[in-house]
Amino acid sequence: MSEFFAAVFGDVHLKDKVYSNRPMYGDSYFVFNAAIDIAIDKEVKVVILPGDILDKQSNNSKPIAQLKAGLDLLGDAGIDVLYIQGQHCMADPPWPSVSNNAVHLHRNSYEVAGYTIVGIDFQAKENLQDELSWVSETLKADPAKTILVMHQVWSPWMPDFTLPQGHLDDVARFIPDLGLLVTGDLHEWKTDRTAEGLIALSPGSMCMQSIAEPEDKYVTLLGHCDEYGHDMTAKVRLPTRPFIDWPLLGTVSDIEDVIREFDEVFADTQSYCEQNSLPDEMCAPLVRFRYDHSLSGDIHRLEKLVGGRGHIFWKEIAPKVSQGELDAYELGVHAGLNAIKTMESVLSSTDCEPAVREVAERLLSGGSPEEELHRLRKERMEEEKHRREVDEFERS
């Protein structure tokens, strides 16, 4: 018998391409299936999906086919899937309902291994307290043996200027002595005990949705408390696309070091891919180069070095600034990231011309808007040149 009764998958974001403007395919599908293998191997009774299972509210057929196949595979192993909806995947009826063994937890409960698991779909700020009130008023189980599953932006995990929908201590005040809050949306594995005594767990995302995310991704396993009352929680690392995060480049000598050492580092990533049976399309690593602004004329020597072996993300470090300027910059970065998340959510639920959607997605997912616009203009010029050549050929 397994010591764990549940596996938590986190934000899966099933879609063909994690980065819409780069030829990187299959990451979310592969990792989703790897997580399913872990859940089956650990013989858990349930899998918990705390929202953003899909990346969009409107989908083509492949993400839905992958979702159904995965849920059915869990069902065949005798594992029920308990889910809520995040802002990215909200639909009526919910997408996971394509599988018979998926249980929608919103305003619903599920009993397993002596625990009651309840859920709330993603809520706008003005509705959140009403939903927490509903749970507190209708919950019949022992709160200490209750797991609440949600998908929200919480303070203090995110600063107030990111416009969180609620505070973690709100949950503790509405549901005193709650055993555990499992919450999606924060793409980072994190656990915390608040001032009110609430234990909150963020399982993180399943694969990197942004180059700024932590590279290590996990399946989280939930078990019974031990004899001392300590929660039995474990995490199993998932096999994901390799990530080469090179130390900050400050001099031309540092660039020379990269040129001398990159092949060996790249070979290590390929060994990792072989050991974890990654498909060929996932073996081209993410490569992040952060460099001092003074190297802007030399840094592109590394483009030829990496070539088609990896996907480069550039980060130019501006000249040193005062602490006040740095604080203002970080404030702007956090506000900008929150704005991007809001725009992504709006874009996913808005009908617009495909060409407009493509440009918006590329600007949101790319590293530098200026560089992305430059690449876009170059592509358009090449397409126009090709079109003219075809027209001239046809006229001749």
Phi, psi and omega in degrees: 000136182287145175282352181245137180255346183217149172239132179252127185266338182078193183286109184277317180053055180299124177193164183295314185232126177292320177247111190296336184259013181227145183281067181239108189244146165086001184302308185294324180293314182297314183292322176302314180292325177295321178296321178299317178300320179296315180299318179292317180297323181279355177057043177286163180271328181220154168247134180251128178243104184272050171093165184051049177290320173253161183272341184223157175284328175250130189227155168279185190286329190295312178301324180290320178297318178295319179298309182297316180300317180293315180295321178294324179297319176296318179299318178298333179272005179080021182251120175279152180246122179252126187220156165235173181254136171265178183294333181287326191249012184299128179204159178226110001286162181298146182302320181296349179293355174295344179249140184287339184260015178264128183249119178282118186275352185300122184050041184217166180220159181216131180261130178205131173053034179084004179247151171252123179252123180237163183214159174224124173299162176311136181232141169295158186305320184288346181255350191296314183294326176297320180290321176295323177297318180300316180296313183296326183280333185255349183290121180259343184279166174295120182305325181294339178252026181243138175245122179258129182250125183221176178212094186214164168267118187248144163265141011266008179296328174240141182299157184300329183286356174272004177059059176296154179280339181192177178251143180304325180291342174300321181296316181295325180289323179283326183231079181301144177066021176303136184293315184198138170253121173255121187228133175272187176095313178285115186277045181213135176290127185203141172224147187205151170245121186278174179299332179275000177092004181285133172265118181244140180231125169254117179283352181077185176269168185271333173211162187296119175266350180209149179293344180274354181283157170300142183281334182278127181236150190220156157263130180260132181252134180249131178231180179287158174294147177278186186294343179263002180085009180278136178295137177263092179238136179225162177225142180243125183290139180268148173281117183233171177304133181296153184227120175257107181252092188288141176303156183307131178265117184247343183221166175298328177299324178296322177295320177298323177298318178300313181300324182282327190255347190299318183302320180292318178296318178299319179300324177296321179295325180288327175295319177300316180299318181293317181296329183257009177056040177290142176293158184305321184291348178257003184273349174280112188286159164286135181231116179251124174248116172257130187218151177294145183303334181292346182262011185301335179274347184250338192297330185285000169298336183281344178298314180293324179300311182284317179056222181273009182280342183205176181245111187274137171237123182262145173218106178275130180266121183290165176304157180300142180233170178289164180299321179297318178294322179295317178300318179295321179297313180297323176300316179295322179298312180298318178296320178296318178297319178294321178296321179298315179299320179295316180296322178297319179295317178296316182299321183292340183247014184243135174276129177206171181298141181306320181295321179293317179298320181298314180297315181297316180296321180293320179292325181285325186265344182283167181283302182245122178303322180296314179295322181294318178296322177298314179297320181296316178298318180298317178297318181295320179295320178293321178296319180293320177298316179297318180298319179295320179297321177295317180298316180296322178296317181294324179291329181282000000 
